[in-house]
Every structure is written in C-alpha cells, then in structure tokens.
Amino acid sequence: MFEFEYSDTNYEQLVHAMGAALKVPMQNDHLLFPEAIGAGTLRHVHVPNGLHAYLIDCTWHQDWHIHARTSAEEFYTLRFDELTIPDSLTICIGDEKLREKNTSKAFAYLTSSHYNWSYEGTEGCTYKGVNIVFSKKWLAQYFDVARVDEVLSSYVSLKAESINIEPLDARYRRWMKTICHVEESNPLRKTILQNRMMLLIERFFNSLFEKMSNPAYRLPLTHDDIARVMHIERLLTKNVLQTPPSIQQLAKIAAISESKLKKDFKTMYSFPIYEYFQKARMHAAQDKLLTGKFSVKEVAMELGYSNLSNFTIAFKKEFGILPSQLLTPKKLSD
C-alpha cells in the first residue's frame, strides 16, 4: 500500500513532499506518478490573489492511503473530487467514516485543518480533484465576516454527514476541466486559473449560505437515491452535442420509476431533467464562443440547430446577451 501523510495548510510543500516520497523528480511544481504506484499527475497551483490548490489526476495501481493531519493553524480546504471506485474507498473526517463500494462519486465539500481527513482506497481507483486551501481571513475578504464565521462553524461540525451537500454538476466539472488543462504557455494562464477557482468558491459558498440558513436542511434523499441521480446527470451531460436519452431510457438505467427520477433529479439539481440538459448545452456553446475559434453559425450547427435564430433565442434566454456579443469583429464576419 502507498501511504502519504501531509499538513493541510501548504500545498507547495505537499507536492514536493509527495515527490520525495515517490522518489520522482519535480518539474515546475508538477510530478508524474511512477508506474508501480499509479498513472497520472499531481501539481501545485498558486494564483495572484493568494489561492493555492493541488490538482490530482491519477489511477492507482495499488492500494493507497492519503491523510491530511490536523494543524494548530486554522485553514479550510474546498475539495472538488471525482472518484471512480471499483472496489472500496473510505473517507474519514475527524472520527467519522463513510465507506463507498463499487460506485462513482463526484462532489464538493469543505474540510478544516482542525480535523483529520483521509482517503483510503483500493487498487484501480481513479481520483481527479481540484483542492483549494484558504484561511478564514482570506474568505472573509470576499463574503460577509459574521456569516463566514457562522457557516464555517456549522458546516464543519457536520463532518462526514456533509459530503453529499454539493454534487458536482456540469458547470462545476467544466470549470475544473479548465483549471486542469489550461496550457502552461498560455499568457493568460494565471488569470484563467484565478477566475475559475473564484467561480468554484463563489458558487459553492453561495449555495452553502442559502442551505445553511436552514439548520434543518438535509437532502431528502437516501444515499442510494443520490448516487443514482448523480450517475444519470453524468450520462446526460457526457456529450451535450448529442440528442439526450429519453426519460424512459434514463429511468430504466437508474432502475426507478420515471416520476421518481424526475422528482429526485429536480431535488438534487434544482431544474427538470431536460431544462438542465439545455442549460448545459448553452454553457458548452458559451465556452466554444469564448475561445474565439468558432463563429455563431459553427457553434449552432455543432449543437444541432438548423435554424440560427432558434439558437440565438435560446442563448439569449440563458445569458441575457446575443451569442454574437462574445465574438471578435473578425469572427462576426466569418
């Protein structure tokens, strides 16, 4: 078993300590896992506004245990993790444990340096994550100070119970993908990283503030219900350029009734299934237009719109602006 223990407050040291433990060279705060341990990468990212993150994308070739030990310093880590678990994974927060078997998990949750945290998994697990560390003082610069104190103390007291609070949806995963894949040579790399990290943090905490204002809040779904709906959401958004499966097909995959699937999906993601899919399509279109490499017509056609006006209406409904307003003059003329 590969075991690694670290302090949850300094991610630059974390990545270099992991490199030393693995006996692999570092390149720009970036390491490759040796084949005997796993296939993938771990790297540290620091952006101008003081945020630090570590990015991991690894398939483990042996059993593994990663443990963040407690610290006297008060720091918080916002974890955006996607895990595929062919055998088992144990998540520990403080003295509480959550065991998962033969499933996939994709969730965002918050941990504190005052509690032990760990993942203990088996060979074959895949772990993709964007983990961002910050202090209470840093967070208070962006949100109301009194509210930050109240919510942080309430949230971390939930420990393992809180893991299902924020499932990763298509928007979260899109921002994570940008963070993990922006090229080193991109002159706007730090700006893009900072922007996407702030989007992740702001969306998580705005959602958290709303939910934690009701102390009795819990998702009215069982653990199995949540896993099923998250699986359906991933299937639905795997390729937004294709026609989505029917409700009947999705319900069959989830092994539940159509009415329960529709009800549970809206409970988890706040929108009906096809409205959610349409939003995911429009955000994919927005991402393509923002690259400056595609015209409105090209994006509309890729999404299956034979009528450009229909695409323009759908885009404006979602974002309040015309798709052409995102383009440079050159692309407008294409």
C-alpha positions in Angstrom: 0.0 0.0 0.0 1.2 3.5 -0.8 0.8 5.8 2.2 1.3 9.5 2.3 0.7 12.0 5.2 0.8 15.8 4.9 -0.1 19.1 6.5 -3.3 20.5 5.1 -2.0 24.1 5.0 0.8 24.3 2.5 0.2 22.7 -0.9 3.5 23.7 -2.4 5.2 21.7 0.3 2.7 18.9 -0.1 3.5 18.3 -3.8 7.3 18.4 -3.2 6.9 16.1 -0.2 4.9 13.7 -2.4 7.7 13.8 -5.0 10.3 13.0 -2.3 8.1 10.1 -1.0 7.7 8.7 -4.6 11.4 9.4 -5.4 10.4 11.1 -8.7 11.8 14.5 -10.0 9.7 17.6 -9.9 9.1 19.9 -12.9 7.5 23.3 -12.1 5.6 22.0 -9.0 4.5 19.1 -11.1 5.1 15.3 -10.7 4.3 12.1 -12.6 3.3 9.1 -10.6 5.7 6.1 -11.1 4.1 3.2 -12.8 4.3 0.9 -9.8 2.1 3.4 -7.8 -0.2 4.8 -10.4 -0.7 6.6 -13.7 -1.3 10.3 -13.6 -0.1 13.6 -12.2 -0.1 15.8 -9.1 0.7 19.5 -9.2 0.6 22.7 -7.2 -1.0 25.9 -8.5 -0.6 29.4 -7.0 -2.5 32.4 -8.3 -2.1 36.1 -7.7 -5.0 36.6 -5.2 -3.3 34.2 -2.7 -5.1 31.0 -3.5 -3.2 27.7 -3.5 -4.5 24.4 -5.0 -3.3 21.0 -5.7 -4.6 19.2 -8.8 -4.6 15.4 -9.0 -5.5 13.1 -11.8 -4.4 9.5 -11.0 -5.4 5.9 -11.5 -4.0 3.9 -8.6 -2.1 0.7 -9.4 -2.0 -0.4 -5.7 -4.0 0.2 -2.5 -3.4 3.8 -1.2 -4.0 6.0 1.8 -3.7 9.8 1.7 -4.0 11.5 5.1 -4.1 15.2 6.0 -3.2 15.6 9.6 -4.6 18.2 11.9 -2.9 21.6 12.4 -3.0 24.3 15.0 -3.3 26.8 12.2 -6.9 27.4 11.0 -7.3 26.6 7.3 -10.0 25.3 5.2 -9.9 23.1 2.1 -12.6 23.1 -0.5 -12.4 19.8 -2.3 -13.9 19.2 -5.7 -13.4 15.5 -6.3 -14.4 12.9 -8.9 -13.7 9.3 -7.8 -14.4 6.0 -9.6 -14.4 3.2 -7.0 -14.2 -0.3 -8.5 -13.7 -1.9 -5.1 -13.8 0.3 -2.0 -13.0 3.8 -0.6 -13.1 5.0 2.9 -13.5 8.7 3.6 -12.5 9.9 7.1 -13.3 13.3 8.5 -12.4 13.6 12.2 -13.6 10.4 13.9 -16.4 9.8 11.3 -16.1 7.4 8.3 -18.0 7.0 5.1 -17.3 3.8 3.1 -18.1 3.6 -0.6 -18.1 0.4 -2.7 -18.3 -0.2 -6.5 -19.6 3.3 -7.4 -18.6 6.7 -8.7 -18.7 9.9 -6.6 -18.4 13.5 -7.7 -18.9 16.1 -5.0 -17.7 19.3 -3.5 -17.2 19.6 0.3 -15.3 21.5 2.8 -12.8 20.3 5.4 -10.9 22.0 8.2 -7.3 21.7 9.3 -8.7 21.1 12.8 -9.9 17.7 11.8 -8.0 14.7 10.3 -9.0 14.0 6.8 -8.2 11.0 4.6 -9.0 8.8 1.6 -8.1 5.1 1.8 -8.8 3.3 -1.4 -8.0 0.1 -3.3 -6.1 -0.6 -6.5 -7.9 0.6 -9.6 -9.5 3.7 -8.0 -9.3 6.9 -10.1 -9.1 10.2 -8.4 -9.5 13.5 -10.1 -9.6 16.6 -7.9 -9.1 20.3 -7.6 -8.4 21.0 -3.9 -8.2 24.7 -2.9 -6.8 25.8 0.5 -7.6 29.2 2.2 -7.8 30.8 5.6 -10.9 32.2 7.2 -9.4 35.7 6.9 -9.0 35.2 3.1 -12.6 34.0 2.8 -13.9 37.0 4.8 -12.4 39.3 2.2 -15.0 38.1 -0.3 -18.0 37.3 1.9 -19.7 38.9 5.0 -17.4 38.2 8.0 -20.2 37.3 10.5 -21.8 35.0 8.0 -18.5 33.3 7.3 -17.9 32.5 11.0 -21.4 31.2 11.4 -21.5 29.0 8.4 -18.0 27.6 8.8 -18.6 26.5 12.4 -21.9 25.0 11.5 -20.7 23.2 8.4 -17.5 21.6 9.6 -19.4 20.3 12.7 -21.4 18.1 10.2 -18.1 16.4 9.1 -18.9 13.3 7.1 -22.6 14.0 7.0 -22.0 17.0 4.8 -20.3 15.1 2.0 -23.5 14.9 -0.1 -24.3 18.6 0.3 -23.0 19.7 -3.1 -22.9 17.3 -6.1 -20.6 18.2 -8.9 -22.8 19.2 -11.9 -21.8 20.0 -15.5 -20.8 23.6 -14.6 -18.5 22.6 -11.8 -16.9 19.9 -13.9 -16.4 22.4 -16.8 -14.5 24.8 -14.5 -12.5 22.0 -13.1 -11.5 20.8 -16.6 -10.3 24.4 -17.5 -8.2 24.6 -14.3 -6.6 21.2 -15.0 -6.0 21.7 -18.7 -5.1 25.3 -19.3 -1.7 25.3 -21.0 1.5 26.4 -19.3 2.3 28.5 -22.4 -1.0 30.4 -22.3 -0.1 34.1 -21.4 -3.5 34.4 -19.6 -2.9 31.1 -17.6 -2.8 32.7 -14.1 -5.8 34.9 -14.9 -7.8 32.0 -16.1 -6.9 29.8 -13.1 -7.8 32.6 -10.7 -11.1 33.2 -12.4 -12.2 29.6 -12.4 -11.1 29.0 -8.8 -13.1 32.0 -7.7 -16.1 30.7 -9.7 -15.8 27.4 -7.9 -15.5 29.0 -4.5 -18.3 31.6 -5.0 -20.8 29.1 -6.3 -20.1 26.6 -3.5 -20.4 29.2 -0.8 -23.4 31.0 -2.2 -25.2 27.6 -2.3 -23.9 26.8 1.1 -25.0 30.1 2.7 -28.5 29.5 1.3 -28.8 25.9 2.5 -27.2 26.5 5.9 -29.6 29.3 6.7 -32.0 26.5 7.4 -30.3 24.5 10.2 -32.6 21.5 9.5 -31.5 21.3 5.9 -30.7 17.9 4.5 -31.3 16.5 1.0 -34.5 14.5 1.4 -32.9 11.6 -0.5 -31.3 8.4 0.6 -27.6 7.6 -0.1 -28.6 5.3 -3.0 -31.0 7.9 -4.4 -28.2 10.5 -4.6 -25.8 8.0 -6.2 -28.4 7.1 -8.9 -29.2 10.7 -9.7 -25.6 11.7 -9.9 -25.0 8.8 -12.3 -27.9 10.0 -14.5 -26.6 13.6 -14.5 -23.2 12.4 -15.7 -24.8 10.3 -18.5 -27.0 13.3 -19.5 -24.1 15.7 -19.8 -21.4 13.4 -21.1 -22.0 14.7 -24.6 -24.3 17.7 -24.9 -23.9 17.8 -28.6 -25.9 14.6 -28.9 -29.7 14.1 -28.5 -30.2 13.1 -24.9 -31.8 9.8 -23.8 -35.5 9.8 -23.2 -36.8 10.0 -19.6 -38.0 6.4 -20.1 -34.4 5.3 -21.0 -32.9 7.2 -18.1 -35.4 5.8 -15.6 -34.6 2.3 -16.9 -30.8 2.9 -16.4 -31.5 4.2 -12.9 -33.8 1.3 -12.1 -36.5 3.6 -10.7 -39.8 5.0 -12.0 -39.9 8.0 -14.3 -41.8 10.1 -11.8 -39.3 9.3 -9.0 -36.4 10.1 -11.4 -37.9 13.4 -12.4 -38.6 14.4 -8.8 -35.2 13.3 -7.4 -33.3 15.0 -10.2 -35.0 18.3 -9.6 -34.4 18.0 -5.9 -30.7 17.5 -6.5 -30.1 19.9 -9.4 -32.9 22.4 -9.0 -34.1 22.0 -12.6 -36.1 19.5 -14.5 -34.0 17.0 -16.5 -34.3 18.5 -20.0 -34.1 22.1 -18.8 -30.9 21.1 -17.0 -29.6 19.5 -20.2 -30.5 22.6 -22.2 -28.6 24.8 -19.8 -25.6 22.5 -20.1 -25.7 22.8 -23.9 -25.8 26.6 -23.8 -22.9 26.7 -21.4 -20.9 24.5 -23.7 -21.8 26.8 -26.6 -20.6 29.8 -24.5 -17.3 28.1 -23.8 -16.7 27.5 -27.5 -17.6 31.1 -28.5 -15.3 32.4 -25.8 -12.3 30.6 -27.3 -12.7 32.9 -30.3 -12.1 30.0 -32.7 -15.7 29.4 -33.8 -18.4 31.6 -35.4 -22.0 31.6 -34.1 -23.1 29.6 -37.1 -20.5 26.9 -36.5 -21.4 26.5 -32.8 -25.2 26.5 -33.6 -24.7 23.8 -36.2 -22.5 21.7 -33.9 -25.3 21.8 -31.3 -27.7 20.6 -33.9 -29.6 23.9 -34.6 -30.6 24.1 -38.3 -32.2 27.4 -37.6 -29.7 30.1 -36.4 -32.5 32.2 -34.9 -33.6 29.4 -32.6 -30.0 29.1 -31.3 -29.8 32.9 -30.8 -33.1 33.0 -28.9 -32.0 30.0 -26.7 -28.6 31.6 -25.9 -30.1 35.0 -25.0 -32.7 33.3 -22.8 -29.9 31.7 -20.8 -27.3 34.5 -20.7 -29.3 37.7 -21.4 -27.0 38.6 -24.4 -26.7 37.6 -28.0 -24.1 35.0 -28.8 -22.5 37.5 -31.3 -21.7 39.8 -28.4 -19.0 37.3 -27.3 -17.1 37.4 -30.6 -14.4 39.5 -32.1 -15.2 41.6 -35.3 -13.3 39.0 -37.4 -15.4 36.1 -36.2 -18.6 38.1 -36.7 -17.7 38.4 -40.4 -17.0 34.7 -40.8 
